Amino acid sequence: MNSQKGFTLIELMIVVAIIGILAAIAIPAYENYVAKAQFTEAISLMSGQKIPVANYYMQNDSCPVSGTTTGFLNAASNVGKYVASVADGGAATSTGGCTIIATFKTVGVNSGLAGNSVKFTMSMASPGAPMVWTCSSSSISQSLMPRSCIGS
């Protein structure tokens, strides 16, 4: 009796098909995960500016502007692996108005983020009320944004 061992061609083709289906589902999910991780770098860099911007606003009733206001970083010097610049600015009102804007690099970043920007805007319900920072972007898909920025 001749006993053969191994896989038949059909069994191998089924395995290849299953791997293909899994890859078709996993790759886009992984790309979104990577984009959210890159987006998080922008949030981290911008968060470091929240307290200095709020303090400046409270003391001067105006918003600091990166590179021109004493003590605030030049936008080009506040960079990361995926973020090209973080700039402070905005127009002060009695209920806030100051902004912090992070702009993503154009190369080496997820295509949905490349060259786009995200903005934190400081606001208060009324003068003297607690400050709230809202995250927004008009050019980045919500599927690439962390939950902390969606719906803000």
PyRosetta script that sets phi, psi and omega in degrees:
from pyrosetta import init, pose_from_sequence

init()
pose = pose_from_sequence("MNSQKGFTLIELMIVVAIIGILAAIAIPAYENYVAKAQFTEAISLMSGQKIPVANYYMQNDSCPVSGTTTGFLNAASNVGKYVASVADGGAATSTGGCTIIATFKTVGVNSGLAGNSVKFTMSMASPGAPMVWTCSSSSISQSLMPRSCIGS")
pose.set_psi(1, 129.3)
pose.set_omega(1, 179.5)
pose.set_phi(2, -98.6)
pose.set_psi(2, 113.3)
pose.set_omega(2, -180.0)
pose.set_phi(3, -105.8)
pose.set_psi(3, 122.8)
pose.set_omega(3, 179.4)
pose.set_phi(4, -100.8)
pose.set_psi(4, 144.5)
pose.set_omega(4, 179.5)
pose.set_phi(5, -120.2)
pose.set_psi(5, 148.4)
pose.set_omega(5, 178.7)
pose.set_phi(6, 130.4)
pose.set_psi(6, -172.1)
pose.set_omega(6, -177.7)
pose.set_phi(7, -104.6)
pose.set_psi(7, 148.3)
pose.set_omega(7, 174.9)
pose.set_phi(8, -82.9)
pose.set_psi(8, 164.9)
pose.set_omega(8, -179.4)
pose.set_phi(9, -61.5)
pose.set_psi(9, -40.7)
pose.set_omega(9, -179.9)
pose.set_phi(10, -64.0)
pose.set_psi(10, -39.2)
pose.set_omega(10, 177.5)
pose.set_phi(11, -63.1)
pose.set_psi(11, -41.8)
pose.set_omega(11, 178.0)
pose.set_phi(12, -65.5)
pose.set_psi(12, -39.5)
pose.set_omega(12, 179.7)
pose.set_phi(13, -66.1)
pose.set_psi(13, -37.0)
pose.set_omega(13, 177.6)
pose.set_phi(14, -64.1)
pose.set_psi(14, -42.7)
pose.set_omega(14, 178.7)
pose.set_phi(15, -62.6)
pose.set_psi(15, -43.1)
pose.set_omega(15, 179.3)
pose.set_phi(16, -63.5)
pose.set_psi(16, -40.9)
pose.set_omega(16, 179.0)
pose.set_phi(17, -63.8)
pose.set_psi(17, -42.0)
pose.set_omega(17, 179.0)
pose.set_phi(18, -63.6)
pose.set_psi(18, -43.1)
pose.set_omega(18, 178.1)
pose.set_phi(19, -63.0)
pose.set_psi(19, -40.4)
pose.set_omega(19, 178.0)
pose.set_phi(20, -62.1)
pose.set_psi(20, -43.1)
pose.set_omega(20, 179.0)
pose.set_phi(21, -64.6)
pose.set_psi(21, -43.9)
pose.set_omega(21, 178.8)
pose.set_phi(22, -63.0)
pose.set_psi(22, -40.4)
pose.set_omega(22, 179.2)
pose.set_phi(23, -65.5)
pose.set_psi(23, -38.1)
pose.set_omega(23, -180.0)
pose.set_phi(24, -64.0)
pose.set_psi(24, -28.3)
pose.set_omega(24, 178.5)
pose.set_phi(25, -87.6)
pose.set_psi(25, -40.9)
pose.set_omega(25, -172.7)
pose.set_phi(26, -74.2)
pose.set_psi(26, -38.2)
pose.set_omega(26, -174.7)
pose.set_phi(27, -62.9)
pose.set_psi(27, -49.3)
pose.set_omega(27, 177.4)
pose.set_phi(28, -62.3)
pose.set_psi(28, -37.5)
pose.set_omega(28, 178.7)
pose.set_phi(29, -64.3)
pose.set_psi(29, -39.5)
pose.set_omega(29, 178.6)
pose.set_phi(30, -66.3)
pose.set_psi(30, -40.2)
pose.set_omega(30, 179.2)
pose.set_phi(31, -62.8)
pose.set_psi(31, -40.2)
pose.set_omega(31, 176.2)
pose.set_phi(32, -64.7)
pose.set_psi(32, -39.2)
pose.set_omega(32, 177.7)
pose.set_phi(33, -61.1)
pose.set_psi(33, -44.6)
pose.set_omega(33, 179.7)
pose.set_phi(34, -63.9)
pose.set_psi(34, -43.1)
pose.set_omega(34, 180.0)
pose.set_phi(35, -61.8)
pose.set_psi(35, -41.7)
pose.set_omega(35, 178.7)
pose.set_phi(36, -64.8)
pose.set_psi(36, -36.1)
pose.set_omega(36, 177.5)
pose.set_phi(37, -66.5)
pose.set_psi(37, -40.1)
pose.set_omega(37, 177.8)
pose.set_phi(38, -66.8)
pose.set_psi(38, -38.3)
pose.set_omega(38, 178.0)
pose.set_phi(39, -62.6)
pose.set_psi(39, -36.4)
pose.set_omega(39, -179.4)
pose.set_phi(40, -61.5)
pose.set_psi(40, -31.6)
pose.set_omega(40, 177.3)
pose.set_phi(41, -61.9)
pose.set_psi(41, -40.6)
pose.set_omega(41, 178.7)
pose.set_phi(42, -62.8)
pose.set_psi(42, -44.0)
pose.set_omega(42, 179.2)
pose.set_phi(43, -61.3)
pose.set_psi(43, -41.1)
pose.set_omega(43, 179.8)
pose.set_phi(44, -62.9)
pose.set_psi(44, -45.7)
pose.set_omega(44, -179.8)
pose.set_phi(45, -66.2)
pose.set_psi(45, -38.5)
pose.set_omega(45, -179.5)
pose.set_phi(46, -71.6)
pose.set_psi(46, -35.0)
pose.set_omega(46, -178.8)
pose.set_phi(47, -61.5)
pose.set_psi(47, -30.9)
pose.set_omega(47, 177.9)
pose.set_phi(48, -66.4)
pose.set_psi(48, -15.9)
pose.set_omega(48, -179.4)
pose.set_phi(49, -97.3)
pose.set_psi(49, -13.2)
pose.set_omega(49, -174.7)
pose.set_phi(50, -57.2)
pose.set_psi(50, -51.8)
pose.set_omega(50, -176.1)
pose.set_phi(51, -66.4)
pose.set_psi(51, -46.7)
pose.set_omega(51, 177.6)
pose.set_phi(52, -60.8)
pose.set_psi(52, -38.4)
pose.set_omega(52, 179.2)
pose.set_phi(53, -66.4)
pose.set_psi(53, -45.0)
pose.set_omega(53, 179.3)
pose.set_phi(54, -62.2)
pose.set_psi(54, -42.9)
pose.set_omega(54, 178.8)
pose.set_phi(55, -62.4)
pose.set_psi(55, -44.2)
pose.set_omega(55, 179.7)
pose.set_phi(56, -61.0)
pose.set_psi(56, -43.9)
pose.set_omega(56, 179.5)
pose.set_phi(57, -60.7)
pose.set_psi(57, -45.4)
pose.set_omega(57, -178.1)
pose.set_phi(58, -64.8)
pose.set_psi(58, -34.3)
pose.set_omega(58, -177.6)
pose.set_phi(59, -84.4)
pose.set_psi(59, -30.6)
pose.set_omega(59, -171.3)
pose.set_phi(60, -117.7)
pose.set_psi(60, -5.6)
pose.set_omega(60, -175.4)
pose.set_phi(61, 53.0)
pose.set_psi(61, 32.6)
pose.set_omega(61, 175.1)
pose.set_phi(62, -148.7)
pose.set_psi(62, 169.1)
pose.set_omega(62, -178.9)
pose.set_phi(63, -101.0)
pose.set_psi(63, 139.3)
pose.set_omega(63, 176.5)
pose.set_phi(64, -72.6)
pose.set_psi(64, 152.7)
pose.set_omega(64, 177.2)
pose.set_phi(65, -121.9)
pose.set_psi(65, 123.6)
pose.set_omega(65, -178.0)
pose.set_phi(66, -52.4)
pose.set_psi(66, 134.5)
pose.set_omega(66, 175.1)
pose.set_phi(67, 84.0)
pose.set_psi(67, -18.8)
pose.set_omega(67, -179.1)
pose.set_phi(68, -115.8)
pose.set_psi(68, -21.9)
pose.set_omega(68, 179.0)
pose.set_phi(69, -94.0)
pose.set_psi(69, 128.8)
pose.set_omega(69, -178.7)
pose.set_phi(70, -56.0)
pose.set_psi(70, 131.6)
pose.set_omega(70, 177.3)
pose.set_phi(71, 91.1)
pose.set_psi(71, -5.9)
pose.set_omega(71, 179.3)
pose.set_phi(72, -108.2)
pose.set_psi(72, 139.3)
pose.set_omega(72, -176.0)
pose.set_phi(73, -63.7)
pose.set_psi(73, 149.8)
pose.set_omega(73, 168.1)
pose.set_phi(74, -69.2)
pose.set_psi(74, 137.8)
pose.set_omega(74, -176.6)
pose.set_phi(75, -55.4)
pose.set_psi(75, -35.9)
pose.set_omega(75, -177.7)
pose.set_phi(76, -73.8)
pose.set_psi(76, -17.5)
pose.set_omega(76, -178.8)
pose.set_phi(77, -90.3)
pose.set_psi(77, -12.8)
pose.set_omega(77, 179.5)
pose.set_phi(78, -101.4)
pose.set_psi(78, 80.5)
pose.set_omega(78, -174.9)
pose.set_phi(79, -124.8)
pose.set_psi(79, 168.3)
pose.set_omega(79, 177.4)
pose.set_phi(80, -139.5)
pose.set_psi(80, -167.1)
pose.set_omega(80, 179.7)
pose.set_phi(81, -67.8)
pose.set_psi(81, -34.3)
pose.set_omega(81, -177.3)
pose.set_phi(82, -114.6)
pose.set_psi(82, -13.2)
pose.set_omega(82, -176.9)
pose.set_phi(83, -103.7)
pose.set_psi(83, 126.8)
pose.set_omega(83, -178.9)
pose.set_phi(84, -81.1)
pose.set_psi(84, -35.5)
pose.set_omega(84, -179.5)
pose.set_phi(85, -161.7)
pose.set_psi(85, 155.6)
pose.set_omega(85, 172.2)
pose.set_phi(86, -130.5)
pose.set_psi(86, 120.2)
pose.set_omega(86, -175.6)
pose.set_phi(87, -121.7)
pose.set_psi(87, 142.7)
pose.set_omega(87, 174.7)
pose.set_phi(88, -98.7)
pose.set_psi(88, 150.0)
pose.set_omega(88, 178.8)
pose.set_phi(89, 178.1)
pose.set_psi(89, -147.8)
pose.set_omega(89, 180.0)
pose.set_phi(90, 100.4)
pose.set_psi(90, 171.7)
pose.set_omega(90, 178.9)
pose.set_phi(91, -114.9)
pose.set_psi(91, 120.2)
pose.set_omega(91, -176.9)
pose.set_phi(92, -68.7)
pose.set_psi(92, 137.9)
pose.set_omega(92, 172.3)
pose.set_phi(93, -129.4)
pose.set_psi(93, 179.4)
pose.set_omega(93, -179.9)
pose.set_phi(94, -69.9)
pose.set_psi(94, -14.7)
pose.set_omega(94, 179.5)
pose.set_phi(95, -118.0)
pose.set_psi(95, 30.1)
pose.set_omega(95, 175.6)
pose.set_phi(96, 112.9)
pose.set_psi(96, -128.0)
pose.set_omega(96, 177.9)
pose.set_phi(97, 103.7)
pose.set_psi(97, -16.8)
pose.set_omega(97, 179.8)
pose.set_phi(98, -68.4)
pose.set_psi(98, 147.0)
pose.set_omega(98, -178.3)
pose.set_phi(99, -130.1)
pose.set_psi(99, 156.0)
pose.set_omega(99, 170.9)
pose.set_phi(100, -130.2)
pose.set_psi(100, 122.3)
pose.set_omega(100, -175.2)
pose.set_phi(101, -120.3)
pose.set_psi(101, 126.8)
pose.set_omega(101, 175.4)
pose.set_phi(102, -107.6)
pose.set_psi(102, 132.2)
pose.set_omega(102, 178.4)
pose.set_phi(103, -114.0)
pose.set_psi(103, 129.4)
pose.set_omega(103, -178.8)
pose.set_phi(104, -79.3)
pose.set_psi(104, 152.2)
pose.set_omega(104, 175.7)
pose.set_phi(105, -65.6)
pose.set_psi(105, 163.1)
pose.set_omega(105, -179.5)
pose.set_phi(106, -94.9)
pose.set_psi(106, -16.1)
pose.set_omega(106, -178.3)
pose.set_phi(107, -125.0)
pose.set_psi(107, 140.4)
pose.set_omega(107, 177.3)
pose.set_phi(108, 81.7)
pose.set_psi(108, 15.7)
pose.set_omega(108, -179.0)
pose.set_phi(109, -127.7)
pose.set_psi(109, 153.3)
pose.set_omega(109, 176.1)
pose.set_phi(110, -50.0)
pose.set_psi(110, 139.3)
pose.set_omega(110, -175.4)
pose.set_phi(111, -60.3)
pose.set_psi(111, -27.1)
pose.set_omega(111, 177.8)
pose.set_phi(112, -74.4)
pose.set_psi(112, -17.0)
pose.set_omega(112, 179.7)
pose.set_phi(113, -103.9)
pose.set_psi(113, -28.2)
pose.set_omega(113, -171.8)
pose.set_phi(114, -51.5)
pose.set_psi(114, 122.4)
pose.set_omega(114, 176.9)
pose.set_phi(115, 76.9)
pose.set_psi(115, -6.8)
pose.set_omega(115, -179.4)
pose.set_phi(116, -87.8)
pose.set_psi(116, 171.5)
pose.set_omega(116, -179.2)
pose.set_phi(117, -134.4)
pose.set_psi(117, 160.0)
pose.set_omega(117, 176.5)
pose.set_phi(118, -129.2)
pose.set_psi(118, 145.1)
pose.set_omega(118, -173.6)
pose.set_phi(119, -128.5)
pose.set_psi(119, 135.5)
pose.set_omega(119, 167.9)
pose.set_phi(120, -100.4)
pose.set_psi(120, 131.7)
pose.set_omega(120, 177.7)
pose.set_phi(121, -121.9)
pose.set_psi(121, 128.8)
pose.set_omega(121, -179.9)
pose.set_phi(122, -86.4)
pose.set_psi(122, 134.4)
pose.set_omega(122, 177.3)
pose.set_phi(123, -149.2)
pose.set_psi(123, 161.1)
pose.set_omega(123, 176.2)
pose.set_phi(124, -135.5)
pose.set_psi(124, 146.6)
pose.set_omega(124, 178.5)
pose.set_phi(125, -63.7)
pose.set_psi(125, -35.2)
pose.set_omega(125, 176.9)
pose.set_phi(126, -154.7)
pose.set_psi(126, 160.9)
pose.set_omega(126, 178.9)
pose.set_phi(127, -54.7)
pose.set_psi(127, 130.4)
pose.set_omega(127, 179.9)
pose.set_phi(128, 90.4)
pose.set_psi(128, -10.0)
pose.set_omega(128, 178.5)
pose.set_phi(129, -75.5)
pose.set_psi(129, 164.9)
pose.set_omega(129, 178.5)
pose.set_phi(130, -59.9)
pose.set_psi(130, 144.3)
pose.set_omega(130, 179.4)
pose.set_phi(131, -80.6)
pose.set_psi(131, 142.6)
pose.set_omega(131, 177.5)
pose.set_phi(132, -128.4)
pose.set_psi(132, 136.7)
pose.set_omega(132, 177.1)
pose.set_phi(133, -107.3)
pose.set_psi(133, 126.2)
pose.set_omega(133, 177.1)
pose.set_phi(134, -110.5)
pose.set_psi(134, 143.6)
pose.set_omega(134, -177.6)
pose.set_phi(135, -104.0)
pose.set_psi(135, 134.5)
pose.set_omega(135, 179.4)
pose.set_phi(136, -152.2)
pose.set_psi(136, 156.8)
pose.set_omega(136, 173.1)
pose.set_phi(137, -156.8)
pose.set_psi(137, 128.3)
pose.set_omega(137, 179.8)
pose.set_phi(138, -88.4)
pose.set_psi(138, -11.7)
pose.set_omega(138, -173.4)
pose.set_phi(139, -114.7)
pose.set_psi(139, -4.6)
pose.set_omega(139, -177.8)
pose.set_phi(140, -108.0)
pose.set_psi(140, 132.0)
pose.set_omega(140, 178.9)
pose.set_phi(141, -61.4)
pose.set_psi(141, 139.7)
pose.set_omega(141, -179.9)
pose.set_phi(142, -63.5)
pose.set_psi(142, -23.7)
pose.set_omega(142, 179.5)
pose.set_phi(143, -68.1)
pose.set_psi(143, -18.1)
pose.set_omega(143, 179.8)
pose.set_phi(144, -98.8)
pose.set_psi(144, -6.9)
pose.set_omega(144, -176.6)
pose.set_phi(145, -94.1)
pose.set_psi(145, 142.5)
pose.set_omega(145, 174.6)
pose.set_phi(146, -64.6)
pose.set_psi(146, 158.5)
pose.set_omega(146, -178.2)
pose.set_phi(147, -57.5)
pose.set_psi(147, -28.9)
pose.set_omega(147, -178.0)
pose.set_phi(148, -65.5)
pose.set_psi(148, -17.5)
pose.set_omega(148, -179.9)
pose.set_phi(149, -106.7)
pose.set_psi(149, -13.5)
pose.set_omega(149, -177.5)
pose.set_phi(150, -78.5)
pose.set_psi(150, 132.5)
pose.set_omega(150, 176.7)
pose.set_phi(151, 80.7)
pose.set_psi(151, 4.1)
pose.set_omega(151, 179.2)
pose.set_phi(152, -86.2)
pose.dump_pdb("model.pdb")
